[in-house]
């Protein structure tokens, strides 16, 4: 056990040296260790600083983690506008998690003006990449005509894609669409 602790300590020291030299991966890994208290005293405020440095260099994972910290007020003061900024950075790089989170911010009107049509746009981008929660939410938007013209066919399509990935709510919704009408008589 003593050797393992020494190994972790050396890793932290090495990560810190790399991070201080501007190494984006070192910054990100150090931030993760600080955020989770792995081999070092947990320090979410310092983690946020290192995530920001890595995020500013364009690292998607750092952008997402920093945005989450702003959304939750962990290590930084809660700031939905900053969260949107970092989710957008990840989304614009084509990351489906960033696209989904940005869409949710539009739906909720958190950190920006509520805009269901922009939410649909970002849900669609993430859904096309197989993001199951985006597929479900996009289906719902089509079902309800929220931010887009109501379209039951598109709704079924996206619920179907989410259901194929095991989303139980989508499977239930799809069951509603495929169930025969209750008052229709069976043929003999």
C-alpha positions in Angstrom: 0.0 0.0 0.0 2.8 2.4 0.8 4.2 2.1 -2.7 0.8 2.8 -4.2 0.5 6.1 -2.3 4.0 7.1 -3.4 3.1 6.3 -7.0 0.0 8.4 -6.8 1.9 11.3 -5.1 4.5 11.2 -7.9 1.7 11.2 -10.4 0.1 14.3 -8.9 3.5 16.0 -8.8 4.1 15.0 -12.4 0.6 16.2 -13.5 1.1 19.5 -11.7 4.4 20.1 -13.4 2.9 19.2 -16.8 -0.2 21.4 -16.1 2.0 24.4 -15.0 3.9 24.0 -18.3 0.6 24.4 -20.2 0.1 20.7 -21.1 -3.6 20.4 -21.8 -3.9 16.7 -20.9 -1.9 17.4 -17.7 -4.2 20.3 -16.8 -7.3 18.1 -17.4 -6.0 15.1 -15.4 -4.9 17.3 -12.5 -8.3 18.9 -12.4 -10.0 15.4 -12.3 -7.8 14.3 -9.4 -8.5 17.6 -7.5 -12.2 17.4 -8.2 -12.5 13.8 -7.0 -9.8 13.9 -4.3 -7.7 11.1 -5.9 -4.2 11.1 -4.5 -4.6 14.7 -3.4 -6.9 16.6 -1.0 -10.2 17.3 -2.8 -10.3 20.9 -4.0 -13.1 21.8 -6.4 -12.1 25.4 -6.7 -8.6 24.5 -7.9 -10.1 21.8 -10.1 -12.2 24.5 -11.8 -9.2 26.6 -12.4 -7.3 23.8 -14.1 -10.4 22.7 -16.1 -10.7 26.3 -17.3 -7.1 26.3 -18.5 -7.7 23.1 -20.4 -11.1 24.3 -21.7 -9.5 27.5 -23.0 -7.2 25.3 -25.1 -10.3 23.6 -26.6 -10.4 20.3 -24.7 -14.0 19.2 -24.9 -14.0 17.1 -21.7 -12.7 20.1 -19.8 -15.3 22.4 -21.3 -18.1 20.0 -20.3 -16.7 19.4 -16.7 -16.3 23.2 -16.2 -19.8 23.8 -17.5 -21.2 21.2 -15.1 -19.4 22.9 -12.2 -20.9 26.3 -13.1 -24.3 24.7 -13.4 -24.1 23.0 -10.0 -22.0 25.7 -8.2 -19.2 23.3 -7.4 -15.8 25.0 -6.9 -17.2 28.1 -8.5 -20.1 30.4 -7.9 -23.2 29.0 -9.8 -23.3 30.9 -13.1 -25.6 29.5 -15.8 -24.3 32.1 -18.4 -20.8 30.7 -18.0 -22.2 27.1 -18.2 -23.9 28.0 -21.5 -20.6 29.5 -22.8 -18.7 26.2 -22.1 -21.5 23.9 -23.3 -21.6 25.9 -26.5 -17.8 25.6 -27.0 -18.1 21.8 -26.8 -21.3 21.8 -28.9 -19.7 23.8 -31.6 -16.9 21.3 -31.8 -19.5 18.6 -32.6 -19.6 17.0 -29.1 -23.1 15.3 -28.6 -23.0 15.8 -24.8 -22.3 19.5 -25.3 -25.1 19.8 -27.9 -27.5 18.0 -25.6 -26.7 20.2 -22.6 -26.9 23.4 -24.7 -30.3 22.2 -25.9 -31.5 21.7 -22.4 -30.3 25.2 -21.4 -32.5 26.5 -24.3 -35.5 24.5 -23.2 -35.1 25.6 -19.6 -34.1 29.2 -20.3 -31.1 28.8 -18.1 -28.2 31.3 -18.8 -29.9 32.5 -22.0 -33.3 33.2 -23.3 -35.7 30.2 -23.6 -35.8 29.2 -27.3 -37.4 25.9 -28.2 -36.5 26.1 -31.8 -32.8 26.4 -31.0 -33.3 23.6 -28.5 -34.7 21.4 -31.4 -31.7 22.3 -33.5 -29.2 21.2 -30.9 -31.2 18.1 -29.9 -31.2 17.1 -33.5 -27.4 17.5 -33.9 -26.8 15.3 -30.8 -29.6 12.8 -31.7 -28.0 12.3 -35.2 -24.9 11.2 -33.4 -26.8 8.6 -31.3 -27.2 10.6 -28.1 -30.2 8.7 -26.5 -31.4 11.5 -24.3 -31.3 13.9 -27.2 -33.3 11.4 -29.3 -35.9 11.1 -26.6 -36.2 14.9 -26.2 -36.3 15.5 -29.9 -39.1 13.0 -30.2 -41.0 14.8 -27.4 -40.5 18.2 -29.1 -42.0 16.7 -32.4 -44.8 15.0 -30.4 -45.8 18.3 -28.7 -45.0 20.7 -31.5 -42.6 22.5 -29.2 -40.1 24.6 -31.1 -41.0 22.7 -34.3 -44.2 21.8 -36.2 -46.0 18.9 -34.6 -45.0 15.8 -36.5 -46.0 12.4 -35.2 -44.0 10.5 -37.8 -40.8 12.3 -36.8 -41.7 11.8 -33.2 -42.1 8.0 -33.7 -38.8 7.9 -35.6 -36.9 9.4 -32.8 -38.7 7.5 -30.0 -37.8 4.4 -32.0 -34.1 5.3 -32.2 -34.1 5.9 -28.4 -36.1 2.7 -27.8 -33.6 0.7 -29.8 -30.9 1.9 -27.4 -32.9 0.6 -24.4 -34.6 3.9 -23.3 -37.6 2.6 -21.3 -39.6 5.8 -21.5 -39.2 5.8 -25.3 -40.3 2.2 -25.4 -43.4 3.1 -23.4 -44.1 6.1 -25.7 -43.7 3.9 -28.7 -46.1 1.4 -27.2 -48.7 4.2 -27.1 -48.3 4.7 -30.8 -48.3 1.1 -31.9 -51.2 -0.1 -29.6 -54.4 -0.8 -31.6 -57.3 1.4 -30.8 -59.2 0.1 -27.8 -62.7 0.3 -29.3 -61.8 -1.4 -32.6 -63.4 -4.8 -33.0 -61.2 -7.8 -33.8 -61.8 -9.6 -37.1 -63.1 -13.1 -36.9 
